[in-house]
């Protein structure tokens, strides 16, 4: 008797729940392939766009540098050296750091 009630309960429970295939919103295989291809192409376009921006920026920077006089160019080069040193964390020379430790 308990087995029959259990089977009826499971039957009613299954009857009120729709099948998984009817409720699934996952794209099929072709749509997945298209989405993956679109994602790759978007990534490739973004990379090309970034390279274009970087090339334009460097070209404008070079043109700006070439329009300056020699004294200003020297100042600009020294500023670039200082910026590189700050990025590396070495704003003082090695002998200056050693002297300050003593």
Secondary structure, DSSP 8 states (H G I E B T S, - for coil): -HHHHHHHHHHHHHHHS--HHHH-----HHHHHHHHHHHHHHHHHHHHHHHHHHHHHHHHHHHHHHTS-HHHHHHHHHHHHHHHHHHHT--S-HHHHHHHH-
